[in-house]
Amino acid sequence: MRATILARIDPMATEIQPIPRPRLVAAGVMCWSVGALAAACFTWLIQIAHVAELMHGSAWDVGWCPEAGVIAILISGLGALTLARPHAGVRGRNVAFTLVAAAAYPPLAWLHWQIVGVLDAVARPPYFAQGGIVEELVVDRLSLRLAISGVMTVMVLCLRPNLRLLVARSLVLRTGRVDRQTMYAVLASIVVVALGDAMGLLAGVLRGPIGDVTSISSLFLVAVGSMLLTIGLAGLVIDSWRLLPVLLRRPLSLGDVFGGDEPESREGGR
């Protein structure tokens, strides 16, 4: 009878394991998502500053943004570490995947720094200036951006299994009523950005009208993909915040079903 009730209320109740350190895991989830969104926002701030300088001649002080972006990425990586084995029963394969994703954060931070901290210090991005040293750095910039897209793809694919495991602790999320598959949306936006960067490299080889169309298409895809990526990261922050009560709450029990602890009979109940 009890198993039937639990199965009707929560079909996966027998698969839910208690989290030994729920506050640590909850903090890690928030650090992981907020850090990623913060890094994206710092990058946007740098690009907006370039546009403001180009259009209005006003120089914004964004010299702190590259370092802040690197720190945000590393904080996100520390948060990802807490997702490796949040509770007992996690498959060894999932643990290994999460550790691979966490190990990818330092290379991601380095790649990010090479673009916003090194190349941007030499010349503005090619989206806002042309000619001279800017043209010489186009290939380097696009190659680094493609590397970032590759690293982020690995991170998303490796983190998703354990994130889905944590999401599965909530009955409402498991039934699909608020599960928006944000990780897949982030992955799709990364693919769009990577496609735009690949077309940018191709535009450097092509000549004439075809090269111009390819270049314009590249800029469009990068802009749209970057915007969608930022929206997807914001969605991860929202989902992480909504997941906090689930992480901090103990698994569903009979007390939750009946509103109190059901006494056991000496014969073990019926």
N, C-alpha and C positions, 0 to 999 in steps of 0.2 A: 504494500500500500504506500509506504513512504517513498520507495523508489519510483512508483508510478507518479506520485505527486511531484517529486523533484523533476522527473523527466518531462512532465507537462509544463511546469513552471520554467525550467531551465534545462534543456536537453543536453547541455555540455557540463552539467554540474559536477559529474564524476571526473572530468578532465581538468578542473581548475585546481591549481596548487596555491597554497598560501605563500605570500611574498615575505621572506624573513625581514627585509629592510625596505618597507614600503616607502618611507620618506626619501631614502636615497634614490630609489628607482624613479619616484615621482619627480624629484629634483633633476635627475639625469635626463628624463624625457623632456622636461622644460628647457634645460640647458641646450640639449641637442637641437630642438626646433627653433628656439629664440636665437641661438647663436648663428644658425644658418640664415635666418631672416635678417638678422643684424648685418651680417657680412654682405648680403645682397643690397641692403639699404645704403651701406657705406659706399658700395660700388656705384649705385645710382647717384649718390650725392656728388661723387667725383665727376661723373658724366654730365650732370646738370650744371656743375660749376664750369665745365668746358664750354657748354652751350651758352651760358650767361656771359662768359668772357668773349666768346666769338660774336654774339649778337649785340651786346650792350657795352662791351669793354670793361665790365666790372669784374674784378678778381676776387673770388671767394677764398677764404682761408680754409682749404680742405687738406692741408698737408698732413693732418693727423689721421685722415681716413684710411690710408693704406695700412698703417700699423694697427689701427682699430679693427680693420677687416681681418687681418691675420689673427689677431687675438680672438675675435669672434669665431673664426673657423676652428681654432684649437679648443675653445670652450665647447663648441658643438661636438668635437671629437671626444672630449672627456665625457660628455653626456652620453655619447654612443657606447662608451665602454660599459656603462651600467646596464645596457640592454643585452649584454652577452649571455648572462645567466641570471635573470631576475628572480627565478624560483626553481625549485627542483622539477625534474621531469623534462627539461628542455633538451631537445636532441643535440647530440654532439656536433652534428653537421651545422645546425643553426648557430651554435656557439662559435664554431670556426668561421662561419660566414660573417658574423657580427664583429669578430676580432679582425678579420681582413678589412672590413669597412672602417673600423676605428684606426687601423694602421694606415689607411689611405688619407687620413686628414692632414698629417704633416706634409706629405707631397702636395696635397691640394693647397695648403697654405703657402708653400714655396712657389708653386705655379702662379697663384694669385699675386704674390708679392712681385714676381718677375714682370707681371703686366702693369699693375697699378703703382708699384713702388720703383721699378727700374725703367721700363719703357715709357711710361707716362711722364717720368721726370726728364726724359730726353726730348720727347716730342709728344704733342697731343695725339689722341687716337685718330686714325685715318678717316673716321666718320665726320670729323670736324675740320680737317686740314689736309691739304694735298701738296705734293711736291717735296723736293729735297730729301732730308733724312726720314721724313714720315713715310715716303714711298719705300725706302730701304728697309723699314721696320715692319712693313705690312705682313710679310711672310712669317717673320718671327712671332708677331702678335697673334696671327691666326693659328699658327701651329701650337702655340701655348694654349690658346682658347680651345682648340680641338682636344688637346691633352686633358684640360680641365673637364670637358664634357665626358671624355672617356672615364676619368677617375670618378666623377659624380655618378655615372651610370652604374659602375661597379658598386659604389656605396649604396645606391638606392636598392639595387637587386639583392645585395647581401643583408641589408638592414630589414627589408620588408618581412621576411618570415617571423622574426621575433617581435616586430611591431604588431603584426597581425595576431600573434599569440597573446599579446597584452590587450589588444582591442577585443579579443574573443572573451575576455573576462566579463564583458558587459552584455547582458541579454539584449538590450535595445540595439547595440551596435551589431551583434551577431545576426539579428533578424533582418538587418539591412535597412532599417528605417532612418539611420543617420550615418551610415557608412558610405563615404563618398569616394573611396578608392583614391585618396589624395596622392599616395605614392606613385600610382600609375600616371596621374596627371603631371606630377613633377617629372617623371621619366619622359613623358611625351614632350614636354616643353624643352627638356635637355636635348632631345633628338632634333627638335626644330632649330635650336640654336646651332647645334653641330652641323646640320645641313646647310645653314646659312654661312657658317665659317668655311665649310668645304667649297661652297659655291664662290666664296671670296677668293680662295686660292685658285680656283679654276678661272676666275675672271682675270687674274694676273697673267694667265697663259693665252687666253682668247684675245682677239683683236677685233676692232670695228664695232658695228651695232650689236653683235652677239655678246661681245665682251661687256658693253655698256649695260645691256639688259641683265646679264648675269650679275654684274656688280650691284645694280639697283635691287635685284631680287635678293641678293645676299644681305644687303642692309635691312631690307624689309623683314626677312626671316629672323635675323638676329634681334631686331627690335621687338617683334611680336613674341618670339620665343623667350626673350629676357623678361618681358612683361608678364607672360604666362607663368614663367618660373617663379617670379616674385609673388604672384598671386597664389601659386601652389604652396610656396613656403609659408605664406600667411595662413593658408588653410591648415597646414601642419601645426602651426602654433595654436590655432583655434581647437583643432582636434586633440592636441596634447592637453590643453587646458580642460577640455571636457572629459578627458580620460582620468584626470587626477582623482576625482572621487571614487572611481572604479579601482584605481591602484591602491588607494588608502583604505578601502573597505574590504573587510574579510569576505571570503567566498560565501555564496548563498548556502544557508543551512535550513534545517527544519524550523528553527526558531524564527527565521525570516518568513517562512511560509505561514506558520500558525500565529505569529506575533508573540512568541514566547517559547521557552524550552519545553519540548514535549517529554514528559516523564517516561522512562523505560520500564516496562514490566519485568518481573523476575524471569519470565519465560522468554524475554528478548523481544516482546511486542508481537503484534499481528500484522 
